[in-house]
Amino acid sequence: MSLRNLKKLVKKFEIHDYTLEVIKYPSKYSANEMITEGTFKYRILNFVAQKFYFIIPTYIWILRKPN
């Protein structure tokens, strides 16, 4: 699904988006098996994620039902 369609799907929820946080600090979230901080791949991924968020294949969201 596209980012737009995903947001439509969860529009009744509050979205807490951790996607860029996990990409920026992979060791903090035990995600360093895919991304090692300080490497060339890490720097490229951070740049691409910041500029082209909509093409990231996986989003890390916590959804909360509003009161």
PyMOL Python script that loads the backbone (N, CA, C, O; Angstrom):
from pymol import cmd

cmd.read_pdbstr("""\
ATOM      1  N   MET A   1       0.840  -1.186   0.000  1.00  0.00           N
ATOM      2  CA  MET A   1       0.000   0.000   0.000  1.00  0.00           C
ATOM      3  C   MET A   1       0.883   1.248   0.000  1.00  0.00           C
ATOM      4  O   MET A   1       2.000   1.242   0.519  1.00  0.00           O
ATOM      5  N   SER A   2       0.369   2.282  -0.578  1.00  0.00           N
ATOM      6  CA  SER A   2       1.098   3.550  -0.577  1.00  0.00           C
ATOM      7  C   SER A   2       0.971   4.210   0.796  1.00  0.00           C
ATOM      8  O   SER A   2       0.101   3.855   1.591  1.00  0.00           O
ATOM      9  N   LEU A   3       1.837   5.157   1.055  1.00  0.00           N
ATOM     10  CA  LEU A   3       1.796   5.892   2.316  1.00  0.00           C
ATOM     11  C   LEU A   3       0.440   6.587   2.474  1.00  0.00           C
ATOM     12  O   LEU A   3      -0.138   6.586   3.561  1.00  0.00           O
ATOM     13  N   ARG A   4      -0.052   7.168   1.408  1.00  0.00           N
ATOM     14  CA  ARG A   4      -1.351   7.852   1.445  1.00  0.00           C
ATOM     15  C   ARG A   4      -2.465   6.887   1.841  1.00  0.00           C
ATOM     16  O   ARG A   4      -3.299   7.213   2.685  1.00  0.00           O
ATOM     17  N   ASN A   5      -2.481   5.709   1.239  1.00  0.00           N
ATOM     18  CA  ASN A   5      -3.519   4.726   1.555  1.00  0.00           C
ATOM     19  C   ASN A   5      -3.380   4.184   2.978  1.00  0.00           C
ATOM     20  O   ASN A   5      -4.381   3.928   3.648  1.00  0.00           O
ATOM     21  N   LEU A   6      -2.157   4.014   3.430  1.00  0.00           N
ATOM     22  CA  LEU A   6      -1.952   3.578   4.810  1.00  0.00           C
ATOM     23  C   LEU A   6      -2.488   4.610   5.801  1.00  0.00           C
ATOM     24  O   LEU A   6      -3.131   4.262   6.791  1.00  0.00           O
ATOM     25  N   LYS A   7      -2.214   5.878   5.520  1.00  0.00           N
ATOM     26  CA  LYS A   7      -2.708   6.934   6.408  1.00  0.00           C
ATOM     27  C   LYS A   7      -4.227   7.010   6.387  1.00  0.00           C
ATOM     28  O   LYS A   7      -4.841   7.284   7.418  1.00  0.00           O
ATOM     29  N   LYS A   8      -4.841   6.775   5.239  1.00  0.00           N
ATOM     30  CA  LYS A   8      -6.306   6.726   5.170  1.00  0.00           C
ATOM     31  C   LYS A   8      -6.838   5.574   6.020  1.00  0.00           C
ATOM     32  O   LYS A   8      -7.846   5.713   6.712  1.00  0.00           O
ATOM     33  N   LEU A   9      -6.156   4.452   5.957  1.00  0.00           N
ATOM     34  CA  LEU A   9      -6.571   3.259   6.680  1.00  0.00           C
ATOM     35  C   LEU A   9      -6.575   3.477   8.197  1.00  0.00           C
ATOM     36  O   LEU A   9      -7.421   2.926   8.901  1.00  0.00           O
ATOM     37  N   VAL A  10      -5.651   4.261   8.686  1.00  0.00           N
ATOM     38  CA  VAL A  10      -5.525   4.462  10.140  1.00  0.00           C
ATOM     39  C   VAL A  10      -5.903   5.875  10.574  1.00  0.00           C
ATOM     40  O   VAL A  10      -5.461   6.341  11.625  1.00  0.00           O
ATOM     41  N   LYS A  11      -6.701   6.544   9.787  1.00  0.00           N
ATOM     42  CA  LYS A  11      -7.011   7.948  10.069  1.00  0.00           C
ATOM     43  C   LYS A  11      -7.740   8.168  11.393  1.00  0.00           C
ATOM     44  O   LYS A  11      -7.729   9.282  11.918  1.00  0.00           O
ATOM     45  N   LYS A  12      -8.366   7.144  11.936  1.00  0.00           N
ATOM     46  CA  LYS A  12      -9.087   7.284  13.205  1.00  0.00           C
ATOM     47  C   LYS A  12      -8.169   7.130  14.416  1.00  0.00           C
ATOM     48  O   LYS A  12      -8.617   7.238  15.558  1.00  0.00           O
ATOM     49  N   PHE A  13      -6.893   6.880  14.164  1.00  0.00           N
ATOM     50  CA  PHE A  13      -5.931   6.668  15.233  1.00  0.00           C
ATOM     51  C   PHE A  13      -4.898   7.790  15.268  1.00  0.00           C
ATOM     52  O   PHE A  13      -4.655   8.459  14.263  1.00  0.00           O
ATOM     53  N   GLU A  14      -4.298   7.984  16.433  1.00  0.00           N
ATOM     54  CA  GLU A  14      -3.121   8.841  16.542  1.00  0.00           C
ATOM     55  C   GLU A  14      -1.934   7.993  16.090  1.00  0.00           C
ATOM     56  O   GLU A  14      -1.800   6.841  16.503  1.00  0.00           O
ATOM     57  N   ILE A  15      -1.091   8.546  15.263  1.00  0.00           N
ATOM     58  CA  ILE A  15       0.077   7.814  14.775  1.00  0.00           C
ATOM     59  C   ILE A  15       1.323   8.353  15.470  1.00  0.00           C
ATOM     60  O   ILE A  15       1.607   9.550  15.425  1.00  0.00           O
ATOM     61  N   HIS A  16       2.050   7.462  16.105  1.00  0.00           N
ATOM     62  CA  HIS A  16       3.358   7.788  16.657  1.00  0.00           C
ATOM     63  C   HIS A  16       4.363   7.085  15.750  1.00  0.00           C
ATOM     64  O   HIS A  16       4.509   5.864  15.801  1.00  0.00           O
ATOM     65  N   ASP A  17       5.041   7.850  14.939  1.00  0.00           N
ATOM     66  CA  ASP A  17       5.912   7.316  13.897  1.00  0.00           C
ATOM     67  C   ASP A  17       7.352   7.211  14.393  1.00  0.00           C
ATOM     68  O   ASP A  17       7.976   8.217  14.731  1.00  0.00           O
ATOM     69  N   TYR A  18       7.871   5.989  14.433  1.00  0.00           N
ATOM     70  CA  TYR A  18       9.236   5.742  14.867  1.00  0.00           C
ATOM     71  C   TYR A  18      10.159   5.394  13.709  1.00  0.00           C
ATOM     72  O   TYR A  18      11.325   5.072  13.936  1.00  0.00           O
ATOM     73  N   THR A  19       9.684   5.448  12.513  1.00  0.00           N
ATOM     74  CA  THR A  19      10.456   5.010  11.351  1.00  0.00           C
ATOM     75  C   THR A  19      11.810   5.706  11.251  1.00  0.00           C
ATOM     76  O   THR A  19      12.847   5.043  11.216  1.00  0.00           O
ATOM     77  N   LEU A  20      11.808   7.023  11.207  1.00  0.00           N
ATOM     78  CA  LEU A  20      13.065   7.762  11.049  1.00  0.00           C
ATOM     79  C   LEU A  20      13.935   7.659  12.291  1.00  0.00           C
ATOM     80  O   LEU A  20      15.162   7.667  12.190  1.00  0.00           O
ATOM     81  N   GLU A  21      13.319   7.562  13.452  1.00  0.00           N
ATOM     82  CA  GLU A  21      14.060   7.401  14.704  1.00  0.00           C
ATOM     83  C   GLU A  21      14.853   6.085  14.701  1.00  0.00           C
ATOM     84  O   GLU A  21      16.020   6.058  15.092  1.00  0.00           O
ATOM     85  N   VAL A  22      14.217   5.011  14.264  1.00  0.00           N
ATOM     86  CA  VAL A  22      14.890   3.704  14.217  1.00  0.00           C
ATOM     87  C   VAL A  22      16.006   3.706  13.179  1.00  0.00           C
ATOM     88  O   VAL A  22      17.060   3.110  13.400  1.00  0.00           O
ATOM     89  N   ILE A  23      15.785   4.364  12.062  1.00  0.00           N
ATOM     90  CA  ILE A  23      16.826   4.445  11.028  1.00  0.00           C
ATOM     91  C   ILE A  23      18.008   5.279  11.530  1.00  0.00           C
ATOM     92  O   ILE A  23      19.163   4.949  11.258  1.00  0.00           O
ATOM     93  N   LYS A  24      17.721   6.342  12.252  1.00  0.00           N
ATOM     94  CA  LYS A  24      18.782   7.221  12.744  1.00  0.00           C
ATOM     95  C   LYS A  24      19.574   6.601  13.893  1.00  0.00           C
ATOM     96  O   LYS A  24      20.786   6.795  13.987  1.00  0.00           O
ATOM     97  N   TYR A  25      18.895   5.858  14.767  1.00  0.00           N
ATOM     98  CA  TYR A  25      19.537   5.258  15.937  1.00  0.00           C
ATOM     99  C   TYR A  25      19.256   3.749  15.989  1.00  0.00           C
ATOM    100  O   TYR A  25      18.545   3.292  16.884  1.00  0.00           O
ATOM    101  N   PRO A  26      19.793   2.979  15.057  1.00  0.00           N
ATOM    102  CA  PRO A  26      19.458   1.550  14.997  1.00  0.00           C
ATOM    103  C   PRO A  26      19.874   0.759  16.238  1.00  0.00           C
ATOM    104  O   PRO A  26      19.156  -0.157  16.642  1.00  0.00           O
ATOM    105  N   SER A  27      20.994   1.081  16.841  1.00  0.00           N
ATOM    106  CA  SER A  27      21.433   0.304  18.006  1.00  0.00           C
ATOM    107  C   SER A  27      20.516   0.533  19.208  1.00  0.00           C
ATOM    108  O   SER A  27      20.340  -0.371  20.024  1.00  0.00           O
ATOM    109  N   LYS A  28      19.941   1.703  19.328  1.00  0.00           N
ATOM    110  CA  LYS A  28      19.005   2.018  20.417  1.00  0.00           C
ATOM    111  C   LYS A  28      17.773   1.124  20.346  1.00  0.00           C
ATOM    112  O   LYS A  28      17.185   0.798  21.377  1.00  0.00           O
ATOM    113  N   TYR A  29      17.378   0.726  19.140  1.00  0.00           N
ATOM    114  CA  TYR A  29      16.182  -0.085  18.929  1.00  0.00           C
ATOM    115  C   TYR A  29      16.520  -1.523  18.517  1.00  0.00           C
ATOM    116  O   TYR A  29      15.666  -2.238  17.994  1.00  0.00           O
ATOM    117  N   SER A  30      17.744  -1.932  18.751  1.00  0.00           N
ATOM    118  CA  SER A  30      18.219  -3.287  18.406  1.00  0.00           C
ATOM    119  C   SER A  30      17.961  -3.622  16.937  1.00  0.00           C
ATOM    120  O   SER A  30      17.557  -4.736  16.603  1.00  0.00           O
ATOM    121  N   ALA A  31      18.196  -2.654  16.082  1.00  0.00           N
ATOM    122  CA  ALA A  31      18.009  -2.846  14.643  1.00  0.00           C
ATOM    123  C   ALA A  31      19.344  -2.799  13.902  1.00  0.00           C
ATOM    124  O   ALA A  31      19.368  -2.631  12.683  1.00  0.00           O
ATOM    125  N   ASN A  32      20.433  -2.945  14.613  1.00  0.00           N
ATOM    126  CA  ASN A  32      21.741  -2.805  13.969  1.00  0.00           C
ATOM    127  C   ASN A  32      22.184  -4.040  13.193  1.00  0.00           C
ATOM    128  O   ASN A  32      23.292  -4.045  12.657  1.00  0.00           O
ATOM    129  N   GLU A  33      21.361  -5.092  13.111  1.00  0.00           N
ATOM    130  CA  GLU A  33      21.705  -6.207  12.236  1.00  0.00           C
ATOM    131  C   GLU A  33      21.482  -5.833  10.775  1.00  0.00           C
ATOM    132  O   GLU A  33      22.049  -6.460   9.880  1.00  0.00           O
ATOM    133  N   MET A  34      20.662  -4.819  10.530  1.00  0.00           N
ATOM    134  CA  MET A  34      20.398  -4.359   9.167  1.00  0.00           C
ATOM    135  C   MET A  34      21.214  -3.109   8.826  1.00  0.00           C
ATOM    136  O   MET A  34      21.638  -2.931   7.684  1.00  0.00           O
ATOM    137  N   ILE A  35      21.428  -2.249   9.819  1.00  0.00           N
ATOM    138  CA  ILE A  35      22.117  -0.977   9.595  1.00  0.00           C
ATOM    139  C   ILE A  35      23.172  -0.807  10.681  1.00  0.00           C
ATOM    140  O   ILE A  35      22.857  -0.874  11.869  1.00  0.00           O
ATOM    141  N   THR A  36      24.410  -0.588  10.285  1.00  0.00           N
ATOM    142  CA  THR A  36      25.468  -0.327  11.251  1.00  0.00           C
ATOM    143  C   THR A  36      25.765   1.162  11.231  1.00  0.00           C
ATOM    144  O   THR A  36      26.099   1.732  10.192  1.00  0.00           O
ATOM    145  N   GLU A  37      25.638   1.782  12.397  1.00  0.00           N
ATOM    146  CA  GLU A  37      25.859   3.233  12.487  1.00  0.00           C
ATOM    147  C   GLU A  37      27.259   3.604  12.010  1.00  0.00           C
ATOM    148  O   GLU A  37      28.236   2.911  12.294  1.00  0.00           O
ATOM    149  N   GLY A  38      27.329   4.702  11.288  1.00  0.00           N
ATOM    150  CA  GLY A  38      28.603   5.227  10.826  1.00  0.00           C
ATOM    151  C   GLY A  38      29.071   4.710   9.477  1.00  0.00           C
ATOM    152  O   GLY A  38      30.027   5.247   8.919  1.00  0.00           O
ATOM    153  N   THR A  39      28.433   3.695   8.943  1.00  0.00           N
ATOM    154  CA  THR A  39      28.857   3.154   7.649  1.00  0.00           C
ATOM    155  C   THR A  39      28.309   4.009   6.507  1.00  0.00           C
ATOM    156  O   THR A  39      27.453   4.871   6.712  1.00  0.00           O
ATOM    157  N   PHE A  40      28.811   3.757   5.321  1.00  0.00           N
ATOM    158  CA  PHE A  40      28.325   4.468   4.131  1.00  0.00           C
ATOM    159  C   PHE A  40      26.842   4.165   3.898  1.00  0.00           C
ATOM    160  O   PHE A  40      26.054   5.064   3.602  1.00  0.00           O
ATOM    161  N   LYS A  41      26.477   2.898   4.034  1.00  0.00           N
ATOM    162  CA  LYS A  41      25.072   2.488   3.874  1.00  0.00           C
ATOM    163  C   LYS A  41      24.166   3.233   4.858  1.00  0.00           C
ATOM    164  O   LYS A  41      23.068   3.654   4.496  1.00  0.00           O
ATOM    165  N   TYR A  42      24.620   3.391   6.078  1.00  0.00           N
ATOM    166  CA  TYR A  42      23.876   4.120   7.115  1.00  0.00           C
ATOM    167  C   TYR A  42      23.651   5.586   6.706  1.00  0.00           C
ATOM    168  O   TYR A  42      22.545   6.112   6.832  1.00  0.00           O
ATOM    169  N   ARG A  43      24.697   6.220   6.225  1.00  0.00           N
ATOM    170  CA  ARG A  43      24.578   7.633   5.823  1.00  0.00           C
ATOM    171  C   ARG A  43      23.639   7.801   4.634  1.00  0.00           C
ATOM    172  O   ARG A  43      22.826   8.725   4.606  1.00  0.00           O
ATOM    173  N   ILE A  44      23.751   6.907   3.652  1.00  0.00           N
ATOM    174  CA  ILE A  44      22.870   6.961   2.479  1.00  0.00           C
ATOM    175  C   ILE A  44      21.429   6.726   2.888  1.00  0.00           C
ATOM    176  O   ILE A  44      20.532   7.458   2.471  1.00  0.00           O
ATOM    177  N   LEU A  45      21.204   5.702   3.706  1.00  0.00           N
ATOM    178  CA  LEU A  45      19.844   5.395   4.143  1.00  0.00           C
ATOM    179  C   LEU A  45      19.225   6.557   4.910  1.00  0.00           C
ATOM    180  O   LEU A  45      18.049   6.863   4.712  1.00  0.00           O
ATOM    181  N   ASN A  46      19.979   7.200   5.768  1.00  0.00           N
ATOM    182  CA  ASN A  46      19.454   8.351   6.501  1.00  0.00           C
ATOM    183  C   ASN A  46      19.087   9.488   5.566  1.00  0.00           C
ATOM    184  O   ASN A  46      18.044  10.121   5.731  1.00  0.00           O
ATOM    185  N   PHE A  47      19.931   9.746   4.594  1.00  0.00           N
ATOM    186  CA  PHE A  47      19.638  10.804   3.623  1.00  0.00           C
ATOM    187  C   PHE A  47      18.373  10.490   2.831  1.00  0.00           C
ATOM    188  O   PHE A  47      17.479  11.328   2.710  1.00  0.00           O
ATOM    189  N   VAL A  48      18.311   9.275   2.294  1.00  0.00           N
ATOM    190  CA  VAL A  48      17.151   8.872   1.490  1.00  0.00           C
ATOM    191  C   VAL A  48      15.877   8.878   2.334  1.00  0.00           C
ATOM    192  O   VAL A  48      14.830   9.329   1.868  1.00  0.00           O
ATOM    193  N   ALA A  49      15.955   8.389   3.552  1.00  0.00           N
ATOM    194  CA  ALA A  49      14.775   8.334   4.420  1.00  0.00           C
ATOM    195  C   ALA A  49      14.253   9.729   4.727  1.00  0.00           C
ATOM    196  O   ALA A  49      13.041   9.944   4.757  1.00  0.00           O
ATOM    197  N   GLN A  50      15.144  10.670   4.951  1.00  0.00           N
ATOM    198  CA  GLN A  50      14.724  12.050   5.248  1.00  0.00           C
ATOM    199  C   GLN A  50      14.079  12.718   4.031  1.00  0.00           C
ATOM    200  O   GLN A  50      13.061  13.398   4.155  1.00  0.00           O
ATOM    201  N   LYS A  51      14.671  12.521   2.875  1.00  0.00           N
ATOM    202  CA  LYS A  51      14.205  13.209   1.661  1.00  0.00           C
ATOM    203  C   LYS A  51      13.057  12.502   0.953  1.00  0.00           C
ATOM    204  O   LYS A  51      12.191  13.148   0.363  1.00  0.00           O
ATOM    205  N   PHE A  52      13.054  11.177   1.014  1.00  0.00           N
ATOM    206  CA  PHE A  52      12.074  10.387   0.258  1.00  0.00           C
ATOM    207  C   PHE A  52      11.343   9.411   1.172  1.00  0.00           C
ATOM    208  O   PHE A  52      11.266   8.216   0.888  1.00  0.00           O
ATOM    209  N   TYR A  53      10.816   9.925   2.256  1.00  0.00           N
ATOM    210  CA  TYR A  53      10.127   9.100   3.261  1.00  0.00           C
ATOM    211  C   TYR A  53       9.051   8.219   2.636  1.00  0.00           C
ATOM    212  O   TYR A  53       8.870   7.072   3.046  1.00  0.00           O
ATOM    213  N   PHE A  54       8.352   8.741   1.665  1.00  0.00           N
ATOM    214  CA  PHE A  54       7.220   8.034   1.059  1.00  0.00           C
ATOM    215  C   PHE A  54       7.618   6.754   0.324  1.00  0.00           C
ATOM    216  O   PHE A  54       6.745   5.938   0.027  1.00  0.00           O
ATOM    217  N   ILE A  55       8.900   6.544   0.020  1.00  0.00           N
ATOM    218  CA  ILE A  55       9.299   5.318  -0.680  1.00  0.00           C
ATOM    219  C   ILE A  55       9.893   4.258   0.250  1.00  0.00           C
ATOM    220  O   ILE A  55      10.287   3.185  -0.209  1.00  0.00           O
ATOM    221  N   ILE A  56       9.958   4.544   1.535  1.00  0.00           N
ATOM    222  CA  ILE A  56      10.460   3.551   2.486  1.00  0.00           C
ATOM    223  C   ILE A  56       9.499   2.357   2.464  1.00  0.00           C
ATOM    224  O   ILE A  56       8.287   2.554   2.550  1.00  0.00           O
ATOM    225  N   PRO A  57      10.003   1.136   2.351  1.00  0.00           N
ATOM    226  CA  PRO A  57       9.106  -0.019   2.219  1.00  0.00           C
ATOM    227  C   PRO A  57       8.409  -0.433   3.511  1.00  0.00           C
ATOM    228  O   PRO A  57       7.404  -1.143   3.463  1.00  0.00           O
ATOM    229  N   THR A  58       8.921  -0.004   4.665  1.00  0.00           N
ATOM    230  CA  THR A  58       8.327  -0.389   5.942  1.00  0.00           C
ATOM    231  C   THR A  58       8.258   0.823   6.855  1.00  0.00           C
ATOM    232  O   THR A  58       9.238   1.551   7.008  1.00  0.00           O
ATOM    233  N   TYR A  59       7.109   1.033   7.454  1.00  0.00           N
ATOM    234  CA  TYR A  59       6.926   2.124   8.409  1.00  0.00           C
ATOM    235  C   TYR A  59       6.734   1.518   9.785  1.00  0.00           C
ATOM    236  O   TYR A  59       6.067   0.494   9.934  1.00  0.00           O
ATOM    237  N   ILE A  60       7.312   2.146  10.778  1.00  0.00           N
ATOM    238  CA  ILE A  60       7.192   1.664  12.149  1.00  0.00           C
ATOM    239  C   ILE A  60       6.309   2.655  12.898  1.00  0.00           C
ATOM    240  O   ILE A  60       6.747   3.729  13.310  1.00  0.00           O
ATOM    241  N   TRP A  61       5.075   2.263  13.057  1.00  0.00           N
ATOM    242  CA  TRP A  61       4.078   3.125  13.700  1.00  0.00           C
ATOM    243  C   TRP A  61       3.515   2.448  14.933  1.00  0.00           C
ATOM    244  O   TRP A  61       3.329   1.232  14.964  1.00  0.00           O
ATOM    245  N   ILE A  62       3.249   3.249  15.940  1.00  0.00           N
ATOM    246  CA  ILE A  62       2.438   2.820  17.074  1.00  0.00           C
ATOM    247  C   ILE A  62       1.138   3.586  16.921  1.00  0.00           C
ATOM    248  O   ILE A  62       1.137   4.815  16.841  1.00  0.00           O
ATOM    249  N   LEU A  63       0.034   2.859  16.882  1.00  0.00           N
ATOM    250  CA  LEU A  63      -1.275   3.490  16.733  1.00  0.00           C
ATOM    251  C   LEU A  63      -1.958   3.535  18.083  1.00  0.00           C
ATOM    252  O   LEU A  63      -1.907   2.582  18.860  1.00  0.00           O
ATOM    253  N   ARG A  64      -2.591   4.652  18.342  1.00  0.00           N
ATOM    254  CA  ARG A  64      -3.314   4.821  19.610  1.00  0.00           C
ATOM    255  C   ARG A  64      -4.699   5.323  19.309  1.00  0.00           C
ATOM    256  O   ARG A  64      -4.877   6.282  18.559  1.00  0.00           O
ATOM    257  N   LYS A  65      -5.668   4.682  19.889  1.00  0.00           N
ATOM    258  CA  LYS A  65      -7.041   5.101  19.705  1.00  0.00           C
ATOM    259  C   LYS A  65      -7.288   6.346  20.553  1.00  0.00           C
ATOM    260  O   LYS A  65      -7.074   6.319  21.765  1.00  0.00           O
ATOM    261  N   PRO A  66      -7.737   7.439  19.926  1.00  0.00           N
ATOM    262  CA  PRO A  66      -7.978   8.673  20.695  1.00  0.00           C
ATOM    263  C   PRO A  66      -9.134   8.477  21.690  1.00  0.00           C
ATOM    264  O   PRO A  66     -10.033   7.663  21.475  1.00  0.00           O
ATOM    265  N   ASN A  67      -9.081   9.226  22.752  1.00  0.00           N
ATOM    266  CA  ASN A  67     -10.155   9.150  23.767  1.00  0.00           C
ATOM    267  C   ASN A  67     -11.432   9.743  23.282  1.00  0.00           C
ATOM    268  O   ASN A  67     -12.423   9.756  24.012  1.00  0.00           O
TER     269      ASN A  67
END
""", "prot")
cmd.dss("prot")
cmd.show_as("cartoon", "prot")
cmd.util.cbc("prot")
cmd.orient("prot")
